Amino acid sequence: MVVKIEDVLEDVGTPGIVTGIGALVLAPLLIPPIAKVGKPIAKTALKSGITLYQKAKGAIVEAGEVFEDLVAEAQAELSQQETET
């Protein structure tokens, strides 16, 4: 399937072409201010994600320890019942 430029231009139309050219012209002017604002926001989001991950990891470890304790207690009770009978 070969894509022809003429077909693309007809599908996009004049408003699409003007918008594309405008975006190309304005991109060098708009990207630096957006990057200055976006970087601190992205960094804050990453720090929050890392903190949440660390807290969740600690909770999972703690839940695993509680589960292991329950299994050990259940095994101890089963062995005690076997020795009593």
TAZIGI-V248178 format. One record per residue. OMEGA is omega in whole degrees, 0 to 359 (999 if undefined). Layout:
omega: {OMEGA	OMEGA}
//
This chain:
omega: {181	179	180	179	182	180	180	180	178	181	183	179	182	180	179	179	180	179	179	179	178	179	179	181	185	183	180	180	186	185	181	178	179	179	179	179	185	183	178	179	180	180	178	179	178	179	178	179	178	179	179	178	181	178	180	179	178	180	179	178	180	178	177	179	178	179	178	177	179	179	180	178	179	178	179	179	178	179	179	179	180	181	180	182	999}
//
